[in-house]
Amino acid sequence: MQHIKTLRRSLGAVAATGLMVAQQAQAAIPTEAQAALDAAKEDGPAIAAIVLGIIIAIAAFKYIRRAL
């Protein structure tokens, strides 16, 4: 009985995956949207560097306060 339930779930998962793959469409992205994505890719590392710098500054401040 347990094997039938497992088989049923597996077949359901395979069918759902097949439907998801079949529904994917390769649509053209508008040029404005592509430009916005490219700008976001360029801004992402800069923002990450700023956040990392802030985290390091907070950790250094805590370390200095603990030492005093």
CYANA upper distance limits for C-alpha pairs under 8 A (distance plus 0.5 A):
  1 MET  CA      5 LYS  CA      7.10
  2 GLN  CA      6 THR  CA      6.79
  3 HIS  CA      7 LEU  CA      6.51
  4 ILE  CA      8 ARG  CA      6.52
  5 LYS  CA      9 ARG  CA      6.75
  6 THR  CA     10 SER  CA      6.65
  7 LEU  CA     11 LEU  CA      6.62
  8 ARG  CA     12 GLY  CA      6.63
  9 ARG  CA     13 ALA  CA      6.64
 10 SER  CA     14 VAL  CA      6.70
 11 LEU  CA     15 ALA  CA      6.59
 12 GLY  CA     16 ALA  CA      6.61
 13 ALA  CA     17 THR  CA      6.60
 14 VAL  CA     18 GLY  CA      6.61
 15 ALA  CA     19 LEU  CA      6.74
 16 ALA  CA     20 MET  CA      6.70
 17 THR  CA     21 VAL  CA      6.70
 18 GLY  CA     22 ALA  CA      6.65
 19 LEU  CA     23 GLN  CA      6.64
 20 MET  CA     24 GLN  CA      7.10
 29 ILE  CA     33 ALA  CA      7.09
 29 ILE  CA     34 GLN  CA      6.92
 30 PRO  CA     34 GLN  CA      6.81
 31 THR  CA     35 ALA  CA      6.58
 32 GLU  CA     36 ALA  CA      6.75
 33 ALA  CA     37 LEU  CA      6.72
 34 GLN  CA     38 ASP  CA      6.68
 35 ALA  CA     39 ALA  CA      6.69
 36 ALA  CA     40 ALA  CA      6.67
 37 LEU  CA     41 LYS  CA      6.73
 38 ASP  CA     42 GLU  CA      6.94
 39 ALA  CA     43 ASP  CA      6.72
 40 ALA  CA     44 GLY  CA      6.41
 41 LYS  CA     45 PRO  CA      7.99
 42 GLU  CA     46 ALA  CA      7.94
 43 ASP  CA     47 ILE  CA      6.77
 44 GLY  CA     48 ALA  CA      6.66
 45 PRO  CA     49 ALA  CA      6.58
 46 ALA  CA     50 ILE  CA      6.86
 47 ILE  CA     51 VAL  CA      6.75
 48 ALA  CA     52 LEU  CA      6.57
 49 ALA  CA     53 GLY  CA      6.58
 50 ILE  CA     54 ILE  CA      6.77
 51 VAL  CA     55 ILE  CA      6.76
 52 LEU  CA     56 ILE  CA      6.70
 53 GLY  CA     57 ALA  CA      6.61
 54 ILE  CA     58 ILE  CA      6.69
 55 ILE  CA     59 ALA  CA      6.72
 56 ILE  CA     60 ALA  CA      6.58
 57 ALA  CA     61 PHE  CA      6.59
 58 ILE  CA     62 LYS  CA      6.72
 59 ALA  CA     63 TYR  CA      6.63
 60 ALA  CA     64 ILE  CA      6.62
 61 PHE  CA     65 ARG  CA      6.70
 62 LYS  CA     66 ARG  CA      6.65
 63 TYR  CA     67 ALA  CA      6.78
 64 ILE  CA     68 LEU  CA      6.99
